[in-house]
Amino acid sequence: MESSAAKYCCDNINNHESSSQSQTSTCMQKFRLYETRSNFYMIGRDKSRTYWRVLKIDRLDPSELNIREDSTTYTESECSELLRRIHEGNISTGGLRFVTICYGIVGFIKFLGPYYMLLITKRRQIGSIRGHNVYAVSKTEMIPVPNATVNSSIADSKDENRYKKLLCTVDLTKDFFFSYSYHVMLSLQKNLCNNEPGQVLYETMFVWNEFLTRGIRSHLQNTLWTVALVYGFFKQATLSVSGRDFKLTLIARRSRHYAGTRYLKRGVNEKGRVANDVETEQIVFEDVPDGLPAEVTSVVQNRGSIPLFWSQETSRLNLKPDIILSKKDKNYEATRLHFQNLVKRYGNPIIILNLIKTQEKKPRESILRQEFANAIDVINKDLSEENRLRFLHWDLHKYSRSKATNVLLLLGKVAAYALMLTGFFYCRLTSTLKPEECVAWPSVENIDDSDMSHHKYLNNVNEDAYRLEGNYSGYNNITNGNHSLKPPTFQRGVLRTNCIDCLDRTNVAQYAYGLAALGHQLHALGIKDTPKIDLNDPLADNLMGFYERMGDTLAHQYGGSAAHNKIFQERRGQWRAATQSQEFFRTLQRYYSNAYMDAEKQDAINVFLGHFQPQPGKPALWELGSDQHYRGRNGETTVDEDGRSFFKRSFSDGNILRQSISPMPAIKDKQEKFTNSTLPNRSQGSNGLSESSPEISTCESDISCSRYTPSMPRRQLFGDVQRDRYLETGQIFFSEHGGGVNCSNFVDLDWLSSSGNSCEDEPFERECIRQEWRNSPRVLCSGLTMDRCFPIKVLLVFLKSVTDIHDSSESSCRSDARH
């Protein structure tokens, strides 16, 4: 019996296939731009050169964008004849002149003077998803639309040129990608199960040129001439297991909502959008010969800033500015909106992995740790048992300092359980897609049609599809035609990971989740016999390279430097002094970027996304100070999130509390706070495995696996026994070590604990590090010679901050050792 969600998916796939047979040629991939004195003419064609269209852009009106599309479909010879006649009709004014070859329109933008057209003039292929090519931008060009003879004097004004230069600092050749025939702004599951028109897709949160294309889309009511740019990360490679090749694709999509740089975009806005919101998708499929069934799998996870109103003021004199927590949203409405948006995007359950610190000499991260826990508690009180937020507050920094703790192994166990709750997407297709065919996915085998809304799809997925205990036998012998039929499975819910920046620690946790998922994906495809990949497996090292590169890319975009990859480097056995040198330089690079570069970078992002639109007679962007078009001169903001709606954000002194209280009250108080709020009680009953809430009781140490062995079924470990213990008490159980508290309502922290004191080796380890600093100063600081023009004042300030932090760290370590 197939699930209703699978029927819904098949229905939409069939709709895609039937409708696209008449629209396949509408995917135009190459364009030629011509000009006369009065018009631009863009000629577009498909890859097979059988379909030709003409676009006409007026050049005589300097202030308005006038675009007309010829409704006629031409052949190549007919198009050549049309261009010849246009040339002859304009011979008196210079005729028709060729301008450039291009591969799509990025959009149109206007500053103070004329409109400009942004074109992709070079591209490079970076991957392919079942025959649908994905491209990166190699070169762009910005062309004024009006003829030079009708341009006003403002077109060459100082402010106009400065705006153009500012826009060009958004480098489209770095980390932007697109596809003509695959909706790369959507996950694989949504590509197969949704049937949204192109206009709607441009308004999704991951299309960064939505504002730039708004004008042409409004004129033409189609998206034939534009490309939808996604910003983030894309990497694909072919790997092999036991002689069977498969393609691994890792995609990161950065949200355009509340987008910006590290210290200028923190927390949440009043619409529930968070800073540094990135969706990560891991796609695995095996290339099979044409005509044979194709199997595809994918899993999605999310990262994003802590959804509270908080900020940090950029400082050139302080390496680690104070965290400022606003108390204006006492009911956590913005936080609630954020999680509602996650449910809308991914379904339930929403699993929160919060990695920030629980204990600090001077409270910083721990301020947010407690407030975030309170917010989750308040929100869960209004949710039904099955829809409550699942959370794990776990201090990754404290565990990673311990020589006795295998952080990746710990995170892998958490990831495996989270994956069991959400599931992943698996689908068997009837045939291989024809290359470059416009999103016309083959139908899923052996599934009946059904009329079902997207909301019902998210809430009616067969629970059995999520049980990772199932038998994914796959087709082990694809040549004999013996294809065992397996129903599709769907991901419902998502793991949301955060640290303070959602960069370094978050990336390590996302790798652990990706590794757990990869084992199940390969098992579902029949490539591996078991769903587990050991950390020492070459596949784990290959995947680590993917996530390390993704982490560096995302960190450059948001933080200004590559990610801190200490855990990855130690895993590879890299020399400690070299690791320290690299981490030191990256900290310095990030500090310099945040203090000196981010303001201009934020301005460029705001102009590109349309959050700030220049107007004659109004103050220029650079006259408003640091991001004041967001904050306003009186502390109020007018941010255009989608070019239509605005929100306000207050930073007045009356609404800001600079916390100085101890972040960790007594355990007894915390138990009372969380009792009967976040977890189900006995009267509410239980809905099976995904609603179970194991008891938590752990100490800060490595795992001994004393309560979990391969022979013990997961259902026994996480299911009835643990659930009954929760129903009896109605409480969340905590783990305390050295004044810090870890807690969760979905994973058993006692299962993650181990015997032994994880701190006993730390003083000796730190002394070794100090000796390496003394003995290897040239190695440790070698990166500083990379930029001889680096301001010496910046370096001195930075070194003083490092010394203060180092002293604080030693004091904290001695305190931990005493405990």
KAVEN-V746050 format. One record per run of one state. SS is the DSSP state (~ for helix, > for strand, _ for the rest). FROM is the first residue (numbers start at 1). TO is the last residue. If there is no record, write none. Layout:
[[SS;FROM;TO] [SS;FROM;TO]]
//
This chain:
[[_;1;3] [~;4;20] [_;21;23] [~;24;26] [_;27;29] [>;30;35] [_;36;38] [>;39;45] [_;46;51] [>;52;58] [_;59;66] [>;67;69] [_;70;73] [>;74;74] [_;75;75] [~;76;89] [_;90;90] [~;91;93] [_;94;96] [>;97;102] [_;103;104] [>;105;110] [_;111;114] [>;115;129] [_;130;131] [>;132;144] [_;145;152] [~;153;156] [_;157;157] [~;158;168] [_;169;175] [>;176;178] [_;179;187] [~;188;193] [_;194;197] [~;198;201] [_;202;206] [>;207;207] [_;208;209] [~;210;220] [_;221;225] [>;226;226] [_;227;229] [>;230;241] [_;242;243] [>;244;254] [_;255;267] [>;268;268] [_;269;273] [>;274;274] [_;275;277] [>;278;285] [_;286;293] [>;294;303] [_;304;309] [>;310;311] [_;312;323] [>;324;326] [_;327;332] [~;333;346] [_;347;349] [>;350;354] [_;355;364] [~;365;381] [_;382;384] [~;385;387] [_;388;389] [>;390;393] [_;394;395] [~;396;400] [_;401;406] [~;407;422] [_;423;424] [>;425;429] [_;430;443] [>;444;444] [_;445;453] [~;454;459] [_;460;462] [~;463;466] [_;467;488] [>;489;489] [_;490;493] [>;494;498] [_;499;503] [~;504;524] [_;525;537] [~;538;559] [_;560;565] [~;566;571] [_;572;575] [~;576;608] [_;609;620] [~;621;623] [_;624;627] [~;628;631] [_;632;638] [>;639;640] [_;641;645] [>;646;647] [_;648;652] [~;653;655] [>;656;657] [_;658;666] [~;667;674] [_;675;681] [~;682;684] [_;685;688] [~;689;691] [_;692;713] [~;714;718] [_;719;719] [~;720;729] [_;730;733] [>;734;737] [_;738;739] [>;740;744] [_;745;748] [~;749;752] [_;753;761] [~;762;775] [_;776;776] [~;777;780] [_;781;781] [~;782;786] [_;787;791] [~;792;818] [_;819;819]]
//
